[in-house]
Amino acid sequence: MVLLEEKEIFFIIKPNLNEHLDFKEIFGNDKPITLEIGSGKGEFLALYSKFSPERNFFGIEMKDKRILSILKKLDREKNSNVRIMKLYVDKDIMNYIKPASIDEIIIFHPDPWPKKRHHKHRLFQIEFIDAIYPILKIGGILKISTDDLGYKEWIIDLFDKRKDFESMYEDGISMIVPDDHFWTYFDEVKSKEGYEPYFMMYKKIYQPW
């Protein structure tokens, strides 16, 4: 992938398997870490980090075209608290991120794979939740949004079966846009198609070890 030279400061080369990222070394401080899985075109990451200098933001994206789009939106001064890594997100994410090192995880508009025969490709599976659970601190927050009714119900059902996460919303969802949510490209596209996002938020409530 060809990177924009002046934006290379934001890009992290994927470490070797089982070589955990050192966020203190990467950011040069101990500020809370927000991990965005699937940063898309980068609107949310660029805006959230700009208005939240008290936090560090780490975005994971797989597609080169999207990474370039994100980098174009980042400014050295306004987004100095942002880093991006190219990584395929699956249950192996815990091989790269230390246990209890993340304060907040954001996953907005994951691919819903609406056809039943494709449900096995959905990001949210029991194994994936098991993988992200240990990297969150106790009390850490997981924020999710989807415009797909079936996927919303799928995600809620997965979390309803667990005792290690607690929903922060009554009935598991909210249709009210959170105060700290910044409208993204995917929000805009789906809104024009007549779909409104469902917001879910879960808190890690205990550590079993």
C-alpha positions as CSV (number, residue, x, y, z in Angstrom):
1,M,0.0,0.0,0.0
2,V,1.3,3.5,-0.9
3,L,1.0,5.8,2.1
4,L,0.8,9.5,2.1
5,E,4.3,10.4,3.4
6,E,3.2,13.2,5.7
7,K,0.6,10.9,7.2
8,E,2.9,7.9,7.9
9,I,3.1,8.9,11.6
10,F,-0.5,7.6,12.0
11,F,0.2,4.1,10.4
12,I,1.3,1.1,12.5
13,I,2.8,-1.9,10.8
14,K,1.2,-5.1,12.0
15,P,3.3,-6.8,14.7
16,N,4.2,-10.4,14.6
17,L,1.7,-12.9,15.9
18,N,1.7,-12.9,19.7
19,E,3.7,-9.7,19.8
20,H,1.4,-7.4,21.8
21,L,1.1,-3.8,20.9
22,D,2.6,-1.4,23.5
23,F,0.2,1.5,23.5
24,K,2.3,3.6,26.0
25,E,5.2,3.4,23.5
26,I,2.9,4.0,20.5
27,F,1.2,7.1,21.9
28,G,3.9,8.3,24.4
29,N,1.4,8.5,27.2
30,D,-1.0,6.5,29.4
31,K,-4.3,8.0,28.2
32,P,-7.4,5.8,27.9
33,I,-7.5,3.8,24.7
34,T,-10.5,3.7,22.4
35,L,-10.3,0.9,19.8
36,E,-12.4,1.3,16.7
37,I,-12.8,-2.0,14.8
38,G,-13.5,-1.4,11.1
39,S,-12.9,2.4,10.8
40,G,-14.5,2.6,7.4
41,K,-13.8,5.9,5.7
42,G,-12.6,7.4,9.0
43,E,-15.1,10.2,9.6
44,F,-16.0,9.0,13.1
45,L,-12.3,8.4,14.1
46,A,-11.2,11.8,12.9
47,L,-13.9,13.7,14.6
48,Y,-14.1,11.8,17.9
49,S,-10.4,12.1,18.4
50,K,-10.4,15.8,17.6
51,F,-13.0,16.6,20.2
52,S,-11.6,14.1,22.8
53,P,-7.9,14.9,23.3
54,E,-8.0,13.2,26.7
55,R,-8.1,9.8,25.0
56,N,-6.0,7.9,22.5
57,F,-7.7,6.3,19.4
58,F,-6.6,3.2,17.7
59,G,-8.3,2.2,14.5
60,I,-8.2,-1.2,12.8
61,E,-9.1,-1.5,9.1
62,M,-8.3,-4.1,6.5
63,K,-8.9,-2.5,3.1
64,D,-6.0,-0.3,1.7
65,K,-8.5,2.1,0.0
66,R,-10.2,2.8,3.3
67,I,-6.9,3.2,5.1
68,L,-5.9,5.9,2.6
69,S,-9.2,7.5,3.0
70,I,-8.8,7.6,6.8
71,L,-5.2,9.0,6.5
72,K,-6.5,11.9,4.3
73,K,-8.8,13.0,7.0
74,L,-6.2,13.0,9.8
75,D,-4.2,16.1,10.7
76,R,-0.9,16.0,12.6
77,E,-2.0,18.6,15.2
78,K,-5.8,17.9,15.5
79,N,-5.5,14.1,15.4
80,S,-2.1,13.5,17.1
81,N,-3.9,11.0,19.3
82,V,-4.8,8.6,16.5
83,R,-3.0,5.5,15.1
84,I,-4.2,3.1,12.4
85,M,-3.3,-0.5,11.8
86,K,-4.0,-2.8,8.9
87,L,-5.4,-6.0,10.4
88,Y,-8.0,-8.6,9.6
89,V,-10.3,-8.6,12.6
90,D,-11.3,-11.9,13.9
91,K,-11.0,-14.0,17.1
92,D,-7.2,-13.7,16.9
93,I,-7.3,-10.0,17.8
94,M,-6.2,-10.9,21.4
95,N,-2.9,-12.1,20.0
96,Y,-2.0,-8.5,19.1
97,I,-3.6,-6.5,22.0
98,K,-2.7,-7.0,25.6
99,P,-5.4,-8.1,28.1
100,A,-7.2,-5.3,30.0
101,S,-5.5,-2.6,27.9
102,I,-8.6,-1.1,26.1
103,D,-11.1,1.2,27.8
104,E,-13.6,1.4,25.0
105,I,-14.3,-0.6,21.8
106,I,-16.4,0.9,18.9
107,I,-17.8,-1.3,16.1
108,F,-20.2,0.7,13.9
109,H,-22.1,-0.8,10.9
110,P,-20.3,-4.2,10.7
111,D,-21.4,-6.1,7.6
112,P,-24.8,-7.7,8.4
113,W,-24.5,-10.6,6.0
114,P,-28.3,-10.7,5.8
115,K,-28.8,-14.0,4.1
116,K,-29.1,-16.9,6.5
117,R,-26.5,-19.0,4.7
118,H,-24.0,-16.2,5.2
119,H,-24.6,-15.7,8.9
120,K,-21.4,-17.6,9.6
121,H,-19.4,-14.7,8.1
122,R,-20.8,-12.1,10.6
123,L,-18.2,-10.5,12.8
124,F,-20.3,-11.0,15.9
125,Q,-20.0,-14.6,16.9
126,I,-19.5,-16.2,20.3
127,E,-15.8,-16.7,19.5
128,F,-15.4,-13.1,18.6
129,I,-16.9,-11.8,21.8
130,D,-14.8,-14.2,23.7
131,A,-11.7,-12.7,22.0
132,I,-12.5,-9.1,22.6
133,Y,-13.6,-9.7,26.2
134,P,-10.1,-10.1,27.7
135,I,-8.7,-7.0,26.0
136,L,-11.3,-4.7,27.7
137,K,-10.7,-3.4,31.2
138,I,-13.3,-4.2,33.8
139,G,-15.9,-1.5,33.4
140,G,-14.8,-1.0,29.8
141,I,-17.5,-0.1,27.2
142,L,-18.4,-1.8,23.9
143,K,-20.4,0.4,21.6
144,I,-22.1,-1.1,18.5
145,S,-24.5,0.2,15.9
146,T,-26.3,-1.5,13.0
147,D,-29.1,-0.5,10.7
148,D,-30.0,-4.2,10.0
149,L,-33.0,-5.4,12.2
150,G,-31.9,-9.1,11.9
151,Y,-28.3,-8.4,12.9
152,K,-29.5,-6.2,15.8
153,E,-31.5,-9.1,17.1
154,W,-28.6,-11.5,16.5
155,I,-26.2,-9.4,18.5
156,I,-28.6,-8.8,21.4
157,D,-29.3,-12.6,21.5
158,L,-25.5,-13.3,21.8
159,F,-25.1,-10.9,24.7
160,D,-28.2,-12.0,26.5
161,K,-26.6,-15.4,26.9
162,R,-23.6,-13.9,28.6
163,K,-23.0,-12.9,32.2
164,D,-19.7,-11.0,31.6
165,F,-21.3,-8.0,29.8
166,E,-24.2,-5.8,30.9
167,S,-26.4,-3.8,28.5
168,M,-26.4,-0.1,29.2
169,Y,-29.7,0.3,27.5
170,E,-33.2,-1.0,28.5
171,D,-34.2,-3.8,26.2
172,G,-30.7,-3.8,24.8
173,I,-31.0,-1.0,22.3
174,S,-31.5,2.7,21.8
175,M,-32.8,4.5,18.7
176,I,-31.6,7.8,20.1
177,V,-28.3,9.0,18.6
178,P,-25.7,9.2,21.5
179,D,-24.3,12.6,22.4
180,D,-20.8,11.4,21.5
181,H,-21.7,9.9,18.1
182,F,-20.5,11.5,14.9
183,W,-22.5,10.8,11.7
184,T,-20.5,8.6,9.3
185,Y,-20.6,7.9,5.6
186,F,-22.5,4.6,6.3
187,D,-25.0,6.4,8.6
188,E,-25.7,8.9,5.8
189,V,-26.1,6.2,3.1
190,K,-28.4,4.1,5.2
191,S,-30.4,7.1,6.4
192,K,-31.1,8.1,2.7
193,E,-32.3,4.5,2.1
194,G,-34.8,4.9,4.9
195,Y,-32.9,2.9,7.6
196,E,-32.1,4.3,11.0
197,P,-29.3,2.9,13.2
198,Y,-29.9,0.8,16.3
199,F,-27.4,1.6,19.1
200,M,-26.2,-1.0,21.6
201,M,-23.8,-0.4,24.5
202,Y,-22.4,-3.1,26.8
203,K,-20.1,-2.8,29.9
204,K,-17.7,-5.5,30.9
205,I,-18.7,-6.3,34.5
206,Y,-16.2,-8.8,35.8
207,Q,-13.0,-10.7,35.2
208,P,-13.3,-14.5,35.9
209,W,-9.6,-14.9,36.5
